[in-house]
Amino acid sequence: MKKKSSFILILLLCLFLSTGTSVGKSASQQITAWFYEIQVILDGKSLMLATQPFIYNNHTYVSINDVAKNLGYTVQWDDKSKTMNLSSSSSDQVALSTMKYELDRKNAEINSLKYQLEQKNLELSILKENREYGSSSSQTTLSGMENILDNGFYRYSDDDVSMRFSFSLGRQSNDDIIVRMYGNFDRTSSTWRNRYSSDFRSYILGICKEIDYSFNDDVIVYVYDEDDDWIADYKYSDSNNRITSYSEY
């Protein structure tokens, strides 16, 4: 690239020799500056410059006002203290909001994983309690109920989806019946998303009433997908004959 021009440029260079908050005296000197067709590229995009850059003493000088504007900053000059203040614009606030949204989403995923871990730990606790408190006659009865559910409730369907389940039953030390249902689908699939939620809860209610008819105890149902990932749980009250609370993925 050829030089456009060169000439003697008189600049007042304010030399701030400060100690603490004091400001030294300014001085001036005569310099030779070279002007070329200088471009400044930011992330592959040429910046719009109001003031032409120049080269002096092997250094390229670009207006800080131009740079700040292209980076989304505003510039304020305090002549009394000889201070230049740069402040971020609203676009940076948008970027920060986006980062905060992503952080909140990641935290929600972490909380979901923590909840799944708690459910797995609860299952392990239930298995231990079954070995400690379950009599052989009780286990046989639960095993018989598993057969009833496997034969009578193995399939759920509505107008949009059809799902199949297998069942495993256990009992807690407080005599609550624990039902673990394992589906033949992934929890992120359209099969789970497109179900009629109210119809599915009615299906779960039917399972709970079938169990309550034989045991007269409260029932807790945990639903898992084909990868054993938690997708829902329901608590059924024997005294109220209804589902009192539930959580669904």
C-alpha positions as CSV (number, residue, x, y, z in Angstrom):
1,M,0.0,0.0,0.0
2,K,1.5,3.4,-1.0
3,K,1.8,6.3,1.4
4,K,-0.8,9.0,0.9
5,S,1.2,11.8,2.4
6,S,3.6,12.7,5.1
7,F,4.1,16.0,6.9
8,I,5.1,17.7,10.1
9,L,2.2,17.5,12.5
10,I,2.1,19.7,15.6
11,L,0.4,17.9,18.5
12,L,-0.1,19.0,22.0
13,L,0.8,15.9,24.0
14,C,-0.5,16.3,27.5
15,L,2.0,14.5,29.7
16,F,0.3,13.8,33.0
17,L,3.1,13.2,35.5
18,S,0.9,12.4,38.5
19,T,1.6,11.3,42.0
20,G,-1.6,10.4,44.0
21,T,-4.3,12.6,42.5
22,S,-2.1,15.5,41.3
23,V,-1.7,16.4,37.7
24,G,1.6,17.6,36.2
25,K,2.0,20.4,33.7
26,S,1.4,19.9,30.0
27,A,4.0,20.2,27.3
28,S,4.1,20.3,23.5
29,Q,6.5,18.9,21.0
30,Q,6.9,18.8,17.2
31,I,6.5,15.4,15.6
32,T,6.4,13.9,12.1
33,A,3.4,11.6,11.5
34,W,2.7,9.5,8.5
35,F,-0.8,9.0,7.1
36,Y,-1.7,5.9,5.1
37,E,-5.0,4.2,4.1
38,I,-5.1,2.4,7.5
39,Q,-8.0,0.1,8.2
40,V,-8.9,-1.3,11.6
41,I,-10.6,-4.8,11.5
42,L,-12.7,-6.1,14.4
43,D,-13.8,-9.7,14.2
44,G,-13.4,-9.6,10.4
45,K,-15.4,-6.4,10.1
46,S,-13.9,-3.0,9.1
47,L,-14.5,-0.3,11.7
48,M,-16.1,3.0,10.7
49,L,-13.6,5.7,11.7
50,A,-14.4,9.4,11.9
51,T,-10.8,10.4,12.4
52,Q,-8.0,9.1,10.1
53,P,-5.4,7.0,11.9
54,F,-1.7,7.8,11.6
55,I,1.7,6.4,12.3
56,Y,4.2,8.1,14.6
57,N,7.5,6.6,15.9
58,N,6.5,3.1,14.6
59,H,3.2,3.2,16.5
60,T,-0.2,3.4,15.0
61,Y,-2.6,5.9,16.6
62,V,-6.4,5.5,16.3
63,S,-9.0,7.8,17.9
64,I,-10.2,6.3,21.2
65,N,-13.6,7.8,20.4
66,D,-13.8,5.7,17.2
67,V,-12.7,2.5,18.9
68,A,-15.0,3.0,21.9
69,K,-18.0,3.7,19.6
70,N,-17.4,0.5,17.6
71,L,-17.0,-1.5,20.8
72,G,-20.3,-0.2,22.1
73,Y,-18.8,2.1,24.7
74,T,-19.5,5.8,25.4
75,V,-16.7,8.2,26.1
76,Q,-16.7,11.2,28.6
77,W,-13.8,13.6,29.0
78,D,-13.3,15.3,32.3
79,D,-11.1,18.3,31.5
80,K,-10.6,19.3,35.1
81,S,-9.0,16.0,36.1
82,K,-7.8,15.2,32.6
83,T,-9.7,11.8,32.8
84,M,-11.3,9.9,30.0
85,N,-14.2,7.7,31.2
86,L,-15.5,4.7,29.2
87,S,-18.8,3.1,30.0
88,S,-20.6,0.1,28.5
89,S,-23.8,0.6,26.5
90,S,-27.1,-1.2,26.6
91,S,-25.8,-3.9,24.2
92,D,-23.5,-5.1,26.9
93,Q,-26.4,-5.3,29.3
94,V,-28.2,-7.5,26.7
95,A,-25.1,-9.7,26.5
96,L,-25.0,-10.0,30.3
97,S,-28.7,-10.8,30.4
98,T,-28.1,-13.6,27.8
99,M,-25.3,-15.0,29.9
100,K,-27.5,-14.9,33.0
101,Y,-30.2,-16.7,31.2
102,E,-27.8,-19.5,30.1
103,L,-26.5,-19.7,33.7
104,D,-30.0,-20.0,35.1
105,R,-30.7,-22.7,32.5
106,K,-27.6,-24.7,33.5
107,N,-28.5,-24.3,37.2
108,A,-32.0,-25.7,36.4
109,E,-30.4,-28.7,34.7
110,I,-28.1,-29.2,37.7
111,N,-31.1,-29.1,40.1
112,S,-32.9,-31.7,37.9
113,L,-29.9,-34.0,38.1
114,K,-29.8,-33.5,41.9
115,Y,-33.5,-34.4,42.1
116,Q,-32.9,-37.6,40.0
117,L,-30.0,-38.5,42.3
118,E,-32.3,-38.0,45.3
119,Q,-34.9,-40.3,43.7
120,K,-32.2,-43.0,43.1
121,N,-31.1,-42.7,46.7
122,L,-34.7,-43.0,47.8
123,E,-35.1,-46.2,45.7
124,L,-32.0,-47.7,47.3
125,S,-33.3,-46.8,50.7
126,I,-36.6,-48.5,49.8
127,L,-34.9,-51.7,48.7
128,K,-33.0,-51.8,51.9
129,E,-36.2,-51.3,53.9
130,N,-37.9,-54.0,52.0
131,R,-35.2,-56.5,52.9
132,E,-35.4,-55.4,56.5
133,Y,-39.2,-55.1,57.0
134,G,-40.8,-57.2,54.3
135,S,-42.1,-60.6,55.3
136,S,-42.2,-63.5,52.8
137,S,-46.1,-63.4,52.8
138,S,-46.1,-59.6,52.1
139,Q,-43.6,-59.9,49.3
140,T,-45.7,-62.7,47.7
141,T,-48.7,-60.4,47.8
142,L,-46.8,-57.6,46.3
143,S,-45.5,-60.0,43.6
144,G,-49.1,-61.0,42.9
145,M,-50.0,-57.3,42.5
146,E,-47.1,-56.9,40.1
147,N,-48.7,-59.6,37.9
148,I,-52.1,-57.8,38.0
149,L,-50.5,-54.5,36.9
150,D,-48.4,-56.2,34.2
151,N,-51.5,-57.8,32.8
152,G,-54.1,-55.1,33.3
153,F,-52.2,-51.8,33.1
154,Y,-49.2,-52.5,30.9
155,R,-50.5,-50.2,28.2
156,Y,-51.5,-46.5,28.2
157,S,-53.0,-44.9,25.1
158,D,-54.9,-41.8,24.1
159,D,-55.7,-40.2,20.7
160,D,-52.1,-39.2,20.1
161,V,-49.7,-41.7,21.9
162,S,-49.3,-45.2,23.1
163,M,-46.9,-46.3,25.9
164,R,-46.1,-49.6,27.5
165,F,-44.9,-50.1,31.1
166,S,-43.6,-52.8,33.3
167,F,-44.0,-52.7,37.1
168,S,-42.0,-53.3,40.3
169,L,-43.6,-53.0,43.7
170,G,-42.1,-52.5,47.2
171,R,-43.1,-51.3,50.6
172,Q,-41.6,-48.6,52.9
173,S,-41.2,-49.0,56.6
174,N,-44.3,-46.8,57.1
175,D,-46.3,-49.3,55.0
176,D,-46.7,-47.1,52.0
177,I,-46.7,-49.0,48.7
178,I,-44.0,-48.0,46.3
179,V,-44.7,-48.6,42.6
180,R,-41.9,-48.2,40.0
181,M,-43.1,-48.0,36.4
182,Y,-40.6,-48.4,33.5
183,G,-41.7,-47.1,30.0
184,N,-40.5,-48.1,26.6
185,F,-39.7,-44.5,25.5
186,D,-37.3,-41.7,26.2
187,R,-38.5,-38.9,28.4
188,T,-37.5,-36.3,25.8
189,S,-39.4,-38.0,23.0
190,S,-42.7,-36.8,21.5
191,T,-44.4,-39.9,23.0
192,W,-44.1,-38.4,26.5
193,R,-44.5,-34.8,25.5
194,N,-47.7,-35.3,23.5
195,R,-49.6,-37.4,26.0
196,Y,-52.8,-36.0,27.5
197,S,-51.6,-35.1,30.9
198,S,-55.0,-35.4,32.6
199,D,-55.8,-38.7,31.0
200,F,-52.4,-40.1,32.0
201,R,-53.0,-39.0,35.6
202,S,-56.4,-40.8,35.5
203,Y,-54.5,-43.9,34.3
204,I,-52.1,-43.6,37.3
205,L,-55.2,-43.1,39.6
206,G,-56.6,-46.4,38.3
207,I,-53.4,-48.1,39.2
208,C,-53.3,-46.6,42.7
209,K,-57.0,-47.6,43.4
210,E,-56.3,-51.2,42.2
211,I,-53.4,-51.4,44.8
212,D,-55.4,-49.6,47.5
213,Y,-58.3,-52.1,47.1
214,S,-55.9,-54.9,48.1
215,F,-53.7,-53.1,50.7
216,N,-55.6,-50.1,52.0
217,D,-52.4,-48.1,52.1
218,D,-51.1,-44.9,50.6
219,V,-49.3,-45.4,47.3
220,I,-46.3,-43.6,45.8
221,V,-45.7,-44.1,42.0
222,Y,-42.4,-43.4,40.3
223,V,-42.3,-43.4,36.5
224,Y,-39.1,-43.9,34.6
225,D,-38.2,-44.0,30.9
226,E,-36.4,-46.8,29.0
227,D,-33.0,-45.4,30.3
228,D,-34.2,-45.5,33.9
229,D,-34.4,-41.7,34.0
230,W,-37.1,-40.2,36.2
231,I,-40.0,-38.6,34.4
232,A,-42.8,-38.3,37.0
233,D,-44.0,-39.2,40.5
234,Y,-47.5,-39.3,42.1
235,K,-48.6,-39.6,45.7
236,Y,-52.0,-41.3,46.3
237,S,-53.8,-40.9,49.6
238,D,-55.8,-44.0,50.9
239,S,-57.9,-41.8,53.1
240,N,-58.8,-39.3,50.3
241,N,-58.9,-41.9,47.5
242,R,-57.2,-39.5,45.2
243,I,-53.8,-38.3,44.0
244,T,-52.8,-35.5,46.4
245,S,-49.6,-34.4,44.7
246,Y,-47.5,-35.1,41.6
247,S,-44.4,-33.9,39.7
248,E,-43.8,-34.4,35.9
249,Y,-40.8,-33.9,33.7
